[in-house]
Each structure stands twice: as structure tokens, then as C-alpha cells.
Amino acid sequence: MPTPAKELQKELRYGNVTAHRYFDCPHYQKCLEEAVKKYWVSFSCRNCPEFKEYKKTQGAARVR
């Protein structure tokens, strides 16, 4: 896992989930399992390099 998911103190609202999570990430399942093991209320992928690259490519796809 390149960077562990960051713990969030509040549950994400449905409309905010895609702003914080990258479901197709090869590490997503491990991050999810880690959050469950640690009893996190929620988590964010935003600090992960995989997430940042994903968002960058999503933005490029929209511009085209």
C-alpha cells in the first residue's frame, strides 16, 4: 500500500464519497480492511499518490 488511508472523524456523506475514495485502486480493499480493523468511522484516499494520479487523469479526460 503506497500510503495508508487517512482516518476521518465523521462519516462521509454520499455525495462526498467520490471526492475521497478511488474504488478501482489496487490498494482499496486493503485500505478498507485496515479501516475496519481499526474501527474508523470513515476514511479518505486523498493523501495517496494513487488517488492523486487517478484524479489527475479524470480531469484530463473531462477536458478532452
Order of alpha helices (4+ residues) and beta strands (2+ residues): beta-alpha-alpha-beta-alpha
